[in-house]
Amino acid sequence: MKNDSQSFSRIRSLLDSYHDQFNCRSFIEDDPIQIPHRFSRREDIEIAAFLASSLAWGNRKSIIRSAGKIITLMDDSPYDFVMNAKPKDLKRFASVVHRTFNGDDCIFFINALMNIYRHSGGMKQIAEKAFLETGSVRETLGIFRDEFLRTDHFPRSEKHLSDVRRGSACKRLNIFFMWMVRHDSCGVHFGLWNGIPPSALYIPLDVHCGNVARSLGILKRKQNDWKAVEELTGVLRSFDPVDPVRYDFALFGMGVNRVKIPVCHQGSRG
């Protein structure tokens, strides 16, 4: 996008408008974030949010249905299940299927969560410690993945936890971190991890966000990879340095609702 102040202002105003439209409690009703919103205890929210965001590809109704099934199999008490379940209790997850995520993958995820909460202080502890040491959410995503993969697993399961070091956009992990870190008066996100500032987050780049951002001229890169995440997040930080990924509401909402972008708001790709 050209450094044109009028173009900059028009696009930011458009995104602000749609942010205000979609960042509301009614957003929760049709989004996978409804799964962790069933709970009030931090650990329950974390685990439910991680599982729901890990399945966040495909139709939102399907994601909600699959994530809800896993929570039901955890007796609707994810933290208690993770802390107290026996190996035989994991057999019930063999029936889980969500696209390419199958029962073996699910059992590995539950086992990994059991190890993290029983022996490493939980996901908040791992993420905030990594960020304190590195000052980088990108590095934190890599460390978080390393910790998760310490549990025995089939190699095929690793594809369900994207690797930022290999250039992945890490959409699902960025969704999870956004849910855990961001907090505002609208109450959609949880703001439970206050050891990581919202300013350090990266946009969860999916097809909807990417398509809208390219139509607006604020993303040139064609692939939805980490370089595109950095490019788009950089522009969003120029719009709001304190909370850049709040614009996920606008980009995703405009995309999923097929909002037609006015020509006057389309930025230059030059």
DRENNUKE-917542 format. One record per residue: residue in one letter; residue number from 1; x, y negated, z of N, C-alpha, C in turn. Coordinates in steps of 0.001 Angstrom, whole numbers, plus 524288, in hexadecimal, padded with zeros to 5 digits. Each point is the difference from the previous one (the first is absolute). Layout:
<recs>
   aa     i    n_xx    n_yy    n_zz   ca_xx   ca_yy   ca_zz    c_xx    c_yy    c_zz
    A   NUM       X       Y       Z       X       Y       Z       X       Y       Z
...
</recs>
This chain:
<recs>
   aa     i    n_xx    n_yy    n_zz   ca_xx   ca_yy   ca_zz    c_xx    c_yy    c_zz
    M     1   80348   804AC   80000   7FCB8   7FB54   80000   80366   7FB29   80000
    K     2   7FECE   7FC3A   7FCC6   802F0   7FB26   7FFD6   7FF4E   7FD11   80525
    N     3   80401   7FD1B   8017C   7FFB4   7FCD2   804AE   7FCDD   7FB19   7FEE4
    D     4   7FB20   800B8   7FEDA   7FC6D   7FBC7   7FEC3   7FC84   7FF37   804C0
    S     5   80044   7FB65   80261   7FD32   7FF1F   804E2   7FA1F   80075   7FF59
    Q     6   7FDEE   7FE5A   7FB7D   7FA60   80061   7FF26   7FE55   805AC   7FF6E
    S     7   802FD   8030F   7FCF3   7FEDD   80588   7FF61   80068   802C9   8053D
    F     8   80424   7FEDE   802EF   800DA   80234   80534   7FB49   7FEE3   8037E
    S     9   7FE4F   7FB2C   80000   7FBB0   7FE64   80362   7FAE3   8029C   7FE73
    R    10   7FEF7   80073   7FAD7   7FB21   80270   7FE37   7FFC4   805BF   80195
    I    11   8044C   802BF   7FF2A   8000C   80597   80139   7FF95   800E0   805DA
    R    12   802DB   7FCF4   80304   7FFA7   8008B   805AD   7FA7B   7FED0   801EC
    S    13   7FD94   7FBFF   7FDE2   7FAA7   7FEAA   80188   7FC37   80465   7FEAA
    L    14   800B7   8025A   7FB5C   7FCAE   8045C   7FE7B   800A4   80491   803C3
    L    15   804DD   80153   8013B   800F9   8045C   80391   7FE01   7FEC9   8057E
    D    16   800A0   7FB2E   801B8   7FDE5   7FE7A   8051A   7FA16   800C0   8002A
    S    17   7FD74   7FE85   7FBBE   7FA57   8007B   7FFBB   7FE40   805AE   80074
    Y    18   80298   8036F   7FD07   7FE73   8057C   80029   801D0   802B9   804FB
    H    19   80453   7FE24   80248   80184   80201   80522   7FB9F   7FF01   803E9
    D    20   7FE01   7FB3E   80003   7FBDA   7FEA7   803B6   7FB07   80321   7FEF6
    Q    21   7FF1F   80162   7FB16   7FB50   80303   7FEAD   80064   805AA   801D3
    F    22   80499   80259   7FF50   80083   8059B   8010F   80214   8013F   80577
    N    23   802A0   7FC55   80290   8020E   800F8   8053C   7FBB9   7FEFF   80400
    C    24   7FCAA   803DB   800A2   7FBA1   7FF95   803A6   7FEA9   80576   801F5
    R    25   7FCFB   80041   80426   7FEDD   80512   8026B   7FD34   803BB   7FC4C
    S    26   7FCFD   7FDEF   7FC55   7FD32   80369   7FC60   803BD   802FC   7FC6E
    F    27   804DD   7FE12   7FF68   803E8   802BC   7FCE0   800F0   8057C   80214
    I    28   7FFA4   80092   80531   80134   804F7   80291   7FC49   80455   7FE46
    E    29   7FB22   7FE9E   7FEDD   7FBF2   803E3   7FEF3   80143   80383   7FB60
    D    30   8029F   7FDEE   7FC0B   800FA   802F7   7FB36   805BD   80160   7FF3A
    D    31   80327   7FF2A   803FA   805A0   800B7   7FF6F   801F0   8043A   803BE
    P    32   80441   802C9   7FE9C   80225   803F4   8038C   8019C   7FDF2   80556
    I    33   8009B   7FADC   8008B   8015C   7FDDE   8051F   7FBA5   800E1   803F8
    Q    34   7FB5C   80195   7FE19   7FBCA   80146   803AA   8017A   8049F   8037C
    I    35   8036F   80375   7FE24   80174   804A5   80313   802A6   7FE71   8051B
    P    36   80445   7FCF8   7FFF0   8023C   7FE62   8050D   7FC86   7FC55   8031C
    H    37   7FC5C   7FD54   7FD6E   7FC7D   7FC8F   802E6   7FC17   80306   8035C
    R    38   80006   80519   7FF9D   7FCAF   80329   8036A   80219   80039   80596
    F    39   804E4   7FE54   800B9   802AB   800D3   804F8   80194   7FADD   8028C
    S    40   8012E   80042   80514   801B2   7FB63   802E7   80570   800AD   80256
    R    41   8019B   804C9   80112   80535   800D8   8022C   8041B   7FF72   7FBBA
    R    42   80454   7FD54   80145   803F8   7FEEA   7FC0D   801DD   804E9   7FD36
    E    43   80142   8040A   802D5   80218   804B7   7FD97   7FC11   8029B   7FC67
    D    44   7FB0D   7FFFE   80182   7FBEC   80228   7FC99   7FFB4   7FCE0   7FAE7
    I    45   8002D   7FAD6   80089   7FFBD   7FC9A   7FB60   804A8   800FD   7FC72
    E    46   804B3   80043   80246   804B6   800EA   7FCEA   7FFAD   80509   7FCDE
    I    47   7FE9B   8042F   802A2   7FFEE   80523   7FD71   7FBC7   8002B   7FBD3
    A    48   7FB52   7FE19   80151   7FBC4   7FFF3   7FC26   80164   7FC7D   7FB5D
    A    49   80283   7FB98   80113   80189   7FC65   7FBD1   8042A   8026D   7FC83
    F    50   803BF   8029C   80264   8041F   80273   7FCE7   7FDC1   80437   7FC6D
    L    51   7FC97   8033C   80217   7FDBA   80433   7FCD6   7FC89   7FDCB   7FBAC
    A    52   7FCD7   7FC0F   80145   7FC8F   7FDB0   7FC06   8032A   7FD4E   7FBBD
    S    53   803FE   7FD12   80182   8032B   7FD47   7FC13   80336   803D8   7FCC7
    S    54   80175   80461   8024A   8030A   803F3   7FD23   7FCDB   80286   7FBA3
    L    55   7FAE0   7FFC5   80067   7FC92   8023F   7FBF9   7FDEE   7FBCA   7FC4F
    A    56   8020A   7FB3B   80077   7FDBB   7FB88   7FD3A   80195   7FFCE   7FA49
    W    57   7FE39   803C7   7FD2A   8002B   7FF9E   7FA4A   7FB4C   802D8   7FDDF
    G    58   7FDAD   7FDA5   7FBE7   7FB22   80209   7FDE8   7FB5A   7FCDC   801DE
    N    59   7FB70   80244   7FF68   7FB13   7FD82   80172   7FFB4   7FF1C   805E9
    R    60   7FE5D   7FB4B   8018D   7FFE0   7FECC   80597   7FC3D   80383   80308
    K    61   7FBA7   80167   7FDA1   7FC58   80387   802AE   8027F   8054F   80100
    S    62   80300   801D9   7FC35   802B2   804F7   80095   80431   7FFB6   8043C
    I    63   802CA   7FB9D   80035   80403   7FF40   80405   7FD81   8001E   8056C
    I    64   7FBB7   7FD30   80097   7FD42   7FFC5   8050E   7FE10   80569   80193
    R    65   7FDE7   802D1   7FC3B   7FE05   8053D   80114   8046D   803AC   801B7
    S    66   8045F   7FFEC   7FD35   8045C   8037A   80143   8027C   7FE9E   8053B
    A    67   800DA   7FAE7   800E4   8024E   7FE54   804F5   7FC54   80138   80486
    G    68   7FAEC   7FF42   7FF20   7FC31   8013A   8040C   7FFFB   805BE   80169
    K    69   800D1   80353   7FC1A   80034   805A0   8010E   80497   80157   80384
    I    70   80490   7FDA4   7FEF5   80493   8010F   8033C   7FF19   7FE38   8059C
    I    71   7FDB5   7FB6D   80097   7FEEB   7FE0A   8054D   7FC27   80397   802D0
    T    72   7FC19   801E9   7FD34   7FC49   803B2   80254   802C5   804F5   801BF
    L    73   80397   801EE   7FCC3   802FC   804B4   80166   80391   7FF09   804B0
    M    74   80129   7FB14   80111   80301   7FE9C   804AC   7FC6A   7FEFD   8049F
    D    75   7FB3A   801F0   7FFA3   7FC10   7FF7E   80429   7FEC2   7FA4B   8012D
    D    76   80088   7FCAB   7FBFB   7FEF3   7FA6D   8007F   80324   7FD76   80463
    S    77   8047C   80245   8013B   80386   7FDE0   803FD   805A0   800C3   7FE26
    P    78   801A5   7FCE4   7FC2C   80510   8010B   7FD88   804A3   8000F   803B7
    Y    79   8004E   7FC45   8038E   8047F   7FFDA   80385   7FFFD   804A4   803BA
    D    80   7FB86   80138   80231   7FF9B   8047D   8037D   8016C   80509   7FD1B
    F    81   7FE42   8006B   7FB29   8013A   804AD   7FCF1   805E1   8005E   7FF0B
    V    82   8025E   7FBB3   7FE71   8059B   7FFEF   7FEDD   80334   8015B   804D7
    M    83   7FE39   7FE4C   8046F   802FB   800E2   804CE   7FF1D   8056D   8024E
    N    84   7FB9B   8026A   7FEE7   7FEA8   804CD   802D4   7FEE6   804C3   7FC9B
    A    85   7FFA7   7FF63   7FAF8   7FEA7   80472   7FCA4   80443   80428   8001E
    K    86   7FE56   804DB   7FF70   80382   80476   7FFA5   800B9   80173   7FA40
    P    87   80421   802DC   7FEC1   800E1   80186   7FA87   7FB47   80290   7FD72
    K    88   7FD26   80332   802F0   7FB77   802A6   7FDB9   7FBB7   7FC28   7FE79
    D    89   7FFEF   7FB72   80286   7FBF7   7FC1C   7FED8   800BD   7FD7E   7FAA6
    L    90   804AD   80079   7FDC7   8011A   7FD88   7FAFC   7FDCC   80307   7FB60
    K    91   7FE8C   804E0   800E8   7FDFB   80337   7FBB6   7FB17   7FDA0   7FD90
    R    92   7FD13   7FD17   80317   7FB10   7FDC6   7FE16   800D5   7FC1C   7FB8F
    F    93   804CF   7FDE2   7FF91   8010D   7FC11   7FBFF   80157   8026A   7FAB2
    A    94   80029   80524   7FFBE   8015C   8029C   7FB10   7FC0B   7FEDA   7FBB3
    S    95   7FB46   7FE8F   8017E   7FBDF   7FF06   7FC26   80012   7FA77   7FDD4
    V    96   80367   7FCAC   801FD   8001D   7FA82   7FE52   8022E   7FF95   7FA76
    V    97   7FD2D   7FD37   7FCAA   801DA   7FEE7   7FAB9   7FE54   7FA71   7FE8D
    H    98   803C7   7FCDE   7FE67   7FECE   7FAD1   7FDD3   803AB   7FF28   7FB6E
    R    99   7FDE3   80094   7FB58   80331   7FFB7   7FB48   80483   803DA   80079
    T   100   804F1   7FE3D   80010   80460   803B3   8005E   801BC   800F5   805A4
    F   101   7FD6E   7FD89   803B0   80127   800BC   8058D   7FCE0   804B1   801E5
    N   102   802D7   80427   801A7   7FD3F   804CB   80166   800BA   8017A   805C1
    G   103   7FE33   8048F   80160   80035   801BC   8056C   80579   8003C   80236
    D   104   803BE   801EB   7FCF1   80572   80030   801D5   8020A   7FA82   80123
    D   105   7FEAE   7FC4F   7FC93   801A7   7FA9C   800D1   7FD99   7FDC9   804FF
    C   106   7FB10   8011B   800C6   7FD42   7FDFD   80493   8024D   8023C   8050C
    I   107   80108   8051A   80006   8024B   8027A   8049E   80557   7FD9B   80129
    F   108   80314   7FF05   7FBEE   8050D   7FD66   800C6   7FF3E   7FA95   80250
    F   109   7FC55   7FCF5   7FDF2   7FF13   7FABF   8020B   7FE83   8002C   805C3
    I   110   7FC9D   803A4   80173   7FE63   8006E   8057E   804A3   80196   8035C
    N   111   80310   803CA   7FE1F   804AF   801A8   802E1   803D0   7FB7F   800BF
    A   112   800BF   7FCE8   7FBD8   80392   7FB8E   80059   7FE0C   7FBFE   803F8
    L   113   7FAF1   7FEFF   80001   7FDC1   7FC66   803D3   80097   8021F   8058B
    M   114   7FF5D   80516   800A3   800C2   80265   80525   80595   7FF1D   801E1
    N   115   803C8   800BC   7FC8D   80578   7FF3A   8016D   8011C   7FA47   8014F
    I   116   7FDE3   7FC7A   7FCDD   800F1   7FA68   800CD   7FDAE   7FE18   80524
    Y   117   7FB4B   801AA   80146   7FD7B   7FE1E   804C6   801DB   802E3   804E0
    R   118   8018A   804DA   7FF6F   801C7   802EA   80498   805B6   7FEFF   8014F
    H   119   80323   7FEA7   7FC04   805A6   7FFBC   800EA   8028A   7FAD2   7FE71
    S   120   7FD51   7FCB0   7FD0E   80280   7FB2F   7FE1D   7FD16   7FB0F   80181
    G   121   7FC23   80070   8035C   7FD51   7FB5D   801ED   7FBAE   7FDE2   7FC93
    G   122   7FEFF   80288   7FB8A   7FBBE   7FE68   7FC99   801CD   7FCAD   7FB6E
    M   123   7FC72   7FF0E   7FC66   8014C   7FD2E   7FB39   80157   7FA4E   80101
    K   124   7FD62   7FD8A   8039C   8012D   7FA88   8014E   8059F   7FF7B   801D6
    Q   125   801AC   80387   80363   80554   7FFE4   8020F   80406   80087   7FBA3
    I   126   7FF15   803AB   7FC71   803AE   800E1   7FBB0   80049   7FB3F   7FC6F
    A   127   7FB7A   7FDFF   7FE7F   7FFD5   7FBA9   7FC47   80247   7FB02   80252
    E   128   7FE7E   7FEB6   804C5   801D9   7FB1C   80251   805D2   80044   80146
    K   129   801E8   80480   801A1   80598   8009E   8010F   8031B   7FF64   7FAEF
    A   130   7FE19   8026D   7FBC9   802B2   7FF9B   7FAF8   80018   7FA64   7FE14
    F   131   7FBA8   7FD3E   800A4   7FFE0   7FA8C   7FE38   8038A   7FC96   80351
    L   132   80028   80100   80515   8036A   7FCFB   80376   805B1   800A9   7FE63
    E   133   8015E   804BB   7FE6A   80572   80122   7FE93   8016C   7FDFD   7FA95
    T   134   7FC33   7FFE3   7FC6E   8013B   7FEB3   7FA8E   7FDF3   7FAB3   7FE46
    G   135   7FBE2   7FE1D   8027A   7FD8B   7FB1D   7FE5F   7FD59   80052   7FABB
    S   136   7FF04   804C8   7FE2A   7FDE8   800D0   7FAB9   7FBBC   8041E   8000E
    V   137   7FB80   7FEAA   7FDE7   7FBDB   803E6   7FF84   8017F   80417   7FBF2
    R   138   802D0   7FE64   7FBF2   801BE   803DB   7FC22   80351   80439   8029A
    E   139   803DA   7FE71   8031F   80343   803CC   802B9   7FCD4   80318   803F1
    T   140   7FC3E   7FD6E   8027D   7FCA9   8029B   803D6   7FCCB   80451   7FD73
    L   141   7FE10   7FF0E   7FB55   7FD09   80403   7FD37   80352   804D9   7FF0F
    G   142   804F6   7FF3B   7FEA5   8037B   80465   7FF24   80118   80302   804F7
    I   143   80102   7FD3B   80443   80108   80287   80507   7FB24   802DC   801ED
    F   144   7FB80   7FD93   7FF60   7FB11   8026D   80195   7FF41   80531   7FD1F
    R   145   80106   80002   7FAF6   7FF84   804D0   7FCE5   803D7   80427   801E6
    D   146   804DA   7FE6B   80119   803EA   803B7   801F4   7FE19   802A4   804FA
    E   147   7FDE2   7FCF2   80396   7FE1F   80228   804F0   7FB85   803CC   7FF18
    F   148   7FC96   7FE9E   7FC7C   7FB7D   80352   7FEE5   801B7   8053B   7FDB7
    L   149   80404   7FFEF   7FCC7   801B0   804C1   7FD46   8037D   80382   80351
    R   150   800E4   7FEA0   804E9   80331   80352   80364   7FD50   80531   8012D
    T   151   7FAE0   8001A   7FF9F   7FD06   804CA   800F6   8006D   8039B   7FB49
    D   152   80070   80513   800F7   80048   803CE   7FBB9   7FB5C   7FF66   7FC59
    H   153   8010F   8005D   7FAE8   7FBCE   7FF4D   7FC2F   801A9   80249   7FAC2
    F   154   7FC1B   800EF   7FCB8   80119   80192   7FAA2   801EA   7FB2D   7FD06
    P   155   803DC   8009B   7FC95   801F7   7FB7F   7FCFD   7FBB4   7FD0E   7FD1B
    R   156   7FC07   802C7   7FE25   7FBCF   7FD81   7FD0D   7FD27   7FBD7   8033D
    S   157   80009   80096   80528   7FD1D   7FC59   80352   80280   7FA9C   8002A
    E   158   80502   7FFA3   7FE9A   802B7   7FB01   80065   7FDC7   7FBE6   7FC48
    K   159   7FD84   801CD   7FBD0   7FDDC   7FC3C   7FC3E   7FB7D   7FCDD   8024B
    H   160   7FDCF   801E1   8044E   7FB9C   7FD3B   8025C   801C2   7FBC5   803D9
    L   161   8051C   7FF52   8007D   8021F   7FBB7   80319   80431   7FD70   7FC9A
    S   162   7FE8C   7FBFA   7FD2A   80355   7FDC7   7FBEA   80525   7FDFA   8022B
    D   163   803F8   80017   7FCA2   8054E   7FE9D   80188   8017D   7FAB9   7FDAA
    V   164   8003D   7FC02   80342   8015C   7FAC8   7FE31   80585   7FFE0   7FDC4
    R   165   80364   8036F   801E9   80570   80005   7FE2C   80073   801E5   7FA5E
    R   166   7FBFD   8028A   7FE19   7FFED   801B5   7FA8F   7FCBC   7FC5C   7FC9D
    G   167   7FE9C   7FB8D   80220   7FD48   7FC0C   7FCEC   7FA20   80069   7FFEF
    S   168   7FDCC   80360   80348   7FA54   80074   80028   7FD83   7FB06   8022E
    A   169   7FB59   7FECC   7FE20   7FD12   7FB88   80210   7FE30   800E5   80594
    C   170   7FFE2   804F1   801AD   7FE70   8015B   8055A   7FABE   7FD96   80178
    K   171   7FC58   80058   7FC72   7FAE7   7FD8B   800D9   7FD7E   801C0   8051A
    R   172   7FFF9   80521   800E4   7FD1E   801F7   8048B   802A2   7FE94   80523
    L   173   8053D   8002B   80027   802B0   7FE53   804C2   7FF55   7FA24   800DD
    N   174   80006   7FCFB   7FBCD   7FF2A   7FA5F   8009C   7FA73   7FECC   801D5
    I   175   7FC39   8031F   7FE43   7FAA6   7FF6B   80205   7FFFA   800F3   805E5
    F   176   80271   8044B   8019F   80021   80164   8058B   80291   7FBAF   80336
    F   177   8048C   7FE1C   7FE3A   802AC   7FBE1   802E2   7FCB6   7FB05   8001F
    M   178   7FD67   7FEBB   7FBB4   7FCA4   7FB62   7FFE3   7FB9D   80083   80405
    W   179   7FD85   80482   8002E   7FBD4   800DD   803CE   801EE   7FF6F   80598
    M   180   804B0   801F8   80115   80209   80008   80555   80222   7FAAE   801B4
    V   181   80224   7FCFC   7FC57   802B7   7FB26   8015B   7FC71   7FB37   7FFBD
    R   182   7FCF9   7FF85   7FBD2   7FCDC   7FB43   7FF3F   7FB8D   7FF97   803EB
    H   183   7FEDF   7FB3A   8016F   7FB78   7FEF4   8034E   7FE2D   7FA77   7FEEF
    D   184   7FAE3   7FF63   7FF46   7FDC6   7FAC6   7FFA3   7FA94   8001F   80260
    S   185   7FD63   7FBA2   7FFD7   7FAF5   7FF85   802B8   7FBBC   8035C   7FD9A
    C   186   800D3   801F3   7FB33   7FBF0   80317   7FD66   7FFD0   8059A   801FD
    G   187   80452   801F5   8022A   7FFF5   80511   8029D   7FFFD   804C1   7FC85
    V   188   80187   7FF74   7FB0D   8004B   80497   7FC97   804DB   8032C   80141
    H   189   80478   7FD5B   80052   804E2   80293   80171   800AE   7FFD8   805EB
    F   190   803BA   80310   80209   80018   80112   8059C   803F2   7FCD5   80322
    G   191   80468   7FE8A   7FDB3   803E4   7FCEE   802CF   80235   802A5   804CC
    L   192   800F6   80519   7FFA9   801D7   802FD   80483   805EB   8001D   8007E
    W   193   802B8   7FEEB   7FBB1   805B5   8003A   80013   8022C   7FA73   7FFE2
    N   194   80047   7FD8A   80484   801A2   7FA8A   80021   805ED   7FF59   7FFE0
    G   195   802DE   80454   7FF99   805A1   7FFB5   7FF6B   801B4   7FF21   7FA67
    I   196   7FC4A   7FFEB   7FC65   80112   7FEEA   7FA83   7FCA7   7FB5A   7FE66
    P   197   80251   7FBD4   7FDF7   7FCDE   7FB70   7FE83   7FD3F   800DE   7FAC6
    P   198   7FB4F   7FE02   7FF56   7FD47   80072   7FAF9   8031C   7FDC0   7FB71
    S   199   80344   7FC31   8011B   8031C   7FD8D   7FBD9   803C1   803D0   7FD66
    A   200   8014D   80448   802AC   803C9   803CB   7FDF9   7FD7A   8044E   7FCBF
    L   201   7FAD6   8003C   7FFF1   7FD49   80434   7FD49   8005A   7FF6B   7FA16
    Y   202   7FF0D   80461   7FD56   7FFD0   80016   7FA4B   7FA8A   80191   7FE34
    I   203   7FE7C   7FDEE   7FB8B   7FAC7   80101   7FDEA   7FF5A   805C7   7FE97
    P   204   7FBB4   80274   8017D   7FEDE   80549   7FE28   7FE4E   7FFB2   7FA43
    L   205   8037C   80178   7FC90   7FF1E   7FF37   7FA65   7FD5B   804BD   7FD9F
    D   206   7FAF7   7FF72   7FED7   7FD25   80422   7FD47   7FE72   7FE01   7FA97
    V   207   7FD07   80327   7FD38   7FE70   7FE98   7FAB0   7FCE2   7FAE9   7FFFA
    H   208   7FC66   7FF6F   803BC   7FCB2   7FB57   8002C   80340   7FB1A   800EC
    C   209   80357   8001E   803FF   80344   7FB73   80133   8038E   7FEA8   7FB6B
    G   210   8025F   80408   7FDC1   80395   7FF23   7FBAB   7FD54   7FD91   7FB51
    N   211   7FB73   8020D   7FE9F   7FD32   7FDF9   7FB67   7FE59   7FA56   800C0
    V   212   7FDEF   7FEC4   8049D   7FE56   7FA9F   80104   804B2   7FC55   80013
    A   213   80438   801B1   8029B   804A7   7FCB3   80058   80241   7FEE8   7FA96
    R   214   80001   803DC   7FC9F   801FF   7FF29   7FAAC   7FC64   7FC68   7FCEA
    S   215   7FAEA   80095   800C9   7FC57   7FC86   7FD4D   800B4   7FA59   801B7
    L   216   80168   7FF49   804EF   800E2   7FABD   8020C   8055C   7FDDE   7FE7E
    G   217   8036B   8036F   7FE2A   80534   7FE51   7FE84   803D6   7FFB6   8047E
    I   218   7FEAF   80262   80479   80389   7FFD4   80480   80307   80517   8009B
    L   219   7FF63   80389   7FC44   80321   804C7   7FFD8   80125   80142   7FA51
    K   220   8050C   80028   7FEBC   8018F   80131   7FAA4   80159   805C0   7FF3A
    R   221   80258   8025D   803FA   801D3   80560   7FF68   7FB70   803A7   7FEDB
    K   222   800B8   80374   7FC40   7FBC2   8036A   7FE42   7FF36   804B1   80395
    Q   223   80446   80221   8021A   7FF80   80498   8035E   7FE55   7FE60   80581
    N   224   7FCD9   8033F   80267   7FE9A   7FF1F   8057C   803F9   802D2   8036F
    D   225   8049E   7FDB3   8007C   8042D   8024A   80318   801DB   7FC05   8040B
    W   226   80457   80144   802C0   801A4   7FC86   80431   801BD   7FAAF   7FDF9
    K   227   8025F   7FFD6   7FB5E   8018A   7FAFF   7FDCD   7FB3B   7FC8C   7FF18
    A   228   7FBAD   8025F   7FE56   7FB29   7FD0A   7FF4B   7FDD9   7FE34   80542
    V   229   8006F   80356   803F5   7FE48   7FE86   80547   80301   7FB37   801DD
    E   230   80523   8000A   7FF46   8032D   7FB91   801B2   7FEB7   7FB0C   7FCE4
    E   231   7FF31   800A8   7FAE5   7FEBC   7FB80   7FCB3   7FADD   7FD7F   801B0
    L   232   7FBF8   80329   8008D   7FADF   7FDEC   80166   7FFF7   7FDDD   8058D
    T   233   8025C   802DB   803A1   8001F   7FE1D   80565   802E9   7FAD6   80067
    G   234   80416   7FF5C   7FCCF   802D5   7FB0F   7FFF8   7FC86   7FB6F   7FE80
    V   235   7FCAC   800CA   7FC1A   7FC56   7FBDF   7FE76   7FC11   7FEFA   8045D
    L   236   7FE03   8042E   80256   7FC1F   7FF61   8042D   80257   7FD50   804C1
    R   237   8050D   800E4   800F6   80298   7FD3C   80450   80075   7FA2F   7FEE2
    S   238   80056   7FE99   7FB11   8000E   7FA70   7FEB8   7FA9C   7FD94   800D9
    F   239   7FBDE   8032B   7FFA4   7FABB   7FE26   8012B   7FF21   7FF9A   805E8
    D   240   801D7   803F8   802DA   7FF53   80019   805AD   804AF   802CD   80268
    P   241   803F9   7FD27   801B8   804BA   80276   80220   7FF0C   80303   80509
    V   242   7FC03   7FE95   802E7   7FEFA   80270   8050F   7FD13   8051F   7FF70
    D   243   7FC71   8005A   7FC3F   7FCA5   80496   7FF7B   7FEE8   80120   7FA41
    P   244   80401   80164   7FD01   7FF4C   80082   7FA57   7FC4E   80455   7FE55
    V   245   7FFDE   80460   802E5   7FCE1   80466   7FE19   7FA32   7FF6F   8013B
    R   246   7FE82   7FB96   8025F   7FA65   7FF07   8009C   7FD5E   7FFB3   7FAA7
    Y   247   80319   7FEC5   7FC04   7FDD6   7FF9C   7FAC0   7FEB4   80559   7FDAD
    D   248   8014F   80425   802CB   7FE3D   80528   7FE42   7FA10   80034   7FFB3
    F   249   7FD5B   7FD5F   803A4   7FA47   7FFD1   7FFCC   7FE27   7FDCE   7FAC4
    A   250   80289   7FBD0   7FE46   7FE65   7FD7D   7FB24   80157   80353   7FB43
    L   251   804E5   801CD   7FFA3   801B7   802EF   7FB64   7FD1E   8052A   7FF8B
    F   252   7FFAB   802DF   80444   7FD33   804FF   7FFE2   7FA2A   7FF1C   7FF26
    G   253   7FDC0   7FC4A   802D8   7FA69   7FEF9   7FF90   7FE6A   7FE4D   7FA8E
    M   254   8031F   7FCA1   7FD97   7FEDF   7FE42   7FAAF   8006E   8048D   7FC2C
    G   255   803DC   8036A   800F0   800C3   8046F   7FC7A   7FBC6   80415   80075
    V   256   7FED8   801A0   804BD   7FC3B   80435   800C1   7FA75   7FE3E   7FEA8
    N   257   7FF06   7FADE   80081   7FADE   7FDE0   7FEAB   7FFCC   7FDBF   7FA7A
    R   258   8043E   800B9   7FD15   80051   7FE6C   7FA7F   7FE88   7FA4E   7FF29
    V   259   80240   7FCAE   8033D   7FF16   7FA66   7FF7E   802B9   7FDFB   7FB1A
    K   260   7FD32   7FD30   7FCD2   80245   7FDAF   7FB4E   802FE   7FB1A   8018A
    I   261   804EE   7FFDA   7FE84   80357   7FBA0   80178   7FF49   7FB8B   7FC1B
    P   262   7FE7B   7FB5B   801D5   7FF5A   7FB84   7FC6D   80526   7FEBD   7FD40
    V   263   7FFA7   7FE85   7FB1B   804AE   7FEC3   7FCED   80333   7FBC0   802A8
    C   264   7FD59   7FC38   8026E   802B8   7FB95   8025C   8034A   801B4   804B1
    H   265   7FF27   804D6   80207   80307   801DA   80473   80439   803E0   7FE59
    Q   266   80071   8010A   7FB0C   803F5   803AA   7FE3E   80532   7FD2F   7FF4F
    G   267   803EB   801ED   802D8   80520   7FD92   7FFCA   80305   801A7   7FB28
    S   268   80428   7FD30   7FEFA   80368   80146   7FB90   8033B   804D2   80129
    R   269   800D2   80331   7FC0B   8035B   80491   8008B   8057A   7FECA   7FE1B
    G   270   800D5   7FB3F   7FE5C   80511   7FE90   7FDCD   80408   7FECD   8042B
</recs>
